[in-house]
Amino acid sequence: MRMPYRSAVVVASLALLVVSACGGANDESDLYPLSVGEHTFYVEIAETPDERARGLMHRDSLPDDHGMLFVFDRDQQLSFWMKDTSIPLSIAYIARDGTIREIYDMEPFSLEPVRSTRSVRYALEVNHGAFEQAGIDIGDRVDISEF
């Protein structure tokens, strides 16, 4: 049985809408190179309240050397949790000048807040252990000149 033309258009439109709503996670054009010392991560930028709230939730994986940079308009103490996030992550809290102030590991699905102890402007989430594997530590600088 053939689907009527209008029904086919509606189904195709809905499919495109779903793909668009889920996009960004794998679209290489939405990634920005972010240098941390000698290492480069390819990050998505979360700068609106909705983007920051969604973060890396509802994803099955995160490619190596990829991550998400959370950008805030003012310095403040930040707090993140892992609600609806199945990927084990590490987070770096970064000062306005790009200096990494704190690094923490975060457990999938944990509702326990991971708070910065200092006021910072940015947070960078990457795969669990990626900072350590790249030799990145507290005090290292992130090139945040574009943000």
TAMO-V368774 format. One record per residue. D_LAST is the distance of its C-alpha to the last C-alpha in Angstrom with 2 decimals. Layout:
d_last->D_LAST
d_last->D_LAST
//
This chain:
d_last->53.75
d_last->51.26
d_last->48.45
d_last->48.80
d_last->46.34
d_last->44.65
d_last->44.24
d_last->42.74
d_last->40.21
d_last->39.31
d_last->38.98
d_last->36.83
d_last->34.59
d_last->34.23
d_last->33.47
d_last->30.72
d_last->29.28
d_last->29.37
d_last->27.73
d_last->24.93
d_last->24.45
d_last->24.25
d_last->22.01
d_last->18.54
d_last->19.90
d_last->21.47
d_last->20.07
d_last->18.67
d_last->17.01
d_last->14.57
d_last->13.45
d_last->10.68
d_last->11.81
d_last->10.29
d_last->12.50
d_last->14.11
d_last->16.81
d_last->18.97
d_last->17.98
d_last->15.66
d_last->14.84
d_last->14.24
d_last->12.22
d_last->12.12
d_last->9.31
d_last->11.00
d_last->9.63
d_last->13.07
d_last->15.98
d_last->17.92
d_last->15.43
d_last->14.96
d_last->18.77
d_last->19.59
d_last->17.41
d_last->19.57
d_last->22.82
d_last->25.75
d_last->24.95
d_last->27.56
d_last->25.53
d_last->22.27
d_last->22.62
d_last->22.48
d_last->19.19
d_last->17.33
d_last->15.41
d_last->13.02
d_last->9.72
d_last->10.15
d_last->7.54
d_last->9.70
d_last->10.08
d_last->12.28
d_last->13.64
d_last->16.40
d_last->18.58
d_last->17.59
d_last->20.19
d_last->20.23
d_last->23.34
d_last->24.52
d_last->26.47
d_last->27.18
d_last->25.23
d_last->27.66
d_last->25.51
d_last->25.72
d_last->22.25
d_last->20.81
d_last->17.91
d_last->16.01
d_last->14.87
d_last->12.22
d_last->12.20
d_last->9.77
d_last->10.71
d_last->10.10
d_last->13.81
d_last->15.21
d_last->17.57
d_last->19.37
d_last->20.14
d_last->22.42
d_last->24.23
d_last->24.69
d_last->27.78
d_last->28.01
d_last->29.01
d_last->29.04
d_last->28.84
d_last->28.55
d_last->25.38
d_last->23.28
d_last->22.10
d_last->20.04
d_last->22.41
d_last->19.92
d_last->17.24
d_last->13.77
d_last->10.29
d_last->9.52
d_last->12.17
d_last->12.70
d_last->15.91
d_last->17.94
d_last->21.67
d_last->23.96
d_last->24.58
d_last->21.95
d_last->20.53
d_last->24.15
d_last->25.12
d_last->22.41
d_last->23.48
d_last->20.23
d_last->21.04
d_last->20.16
d_last->19.11
d_last->17.40
d_last->13.99
d_last->10.93
d_last->8.98
d_last->5.38
d_last->5.54
d_last->3.78
d_last->0.00
//
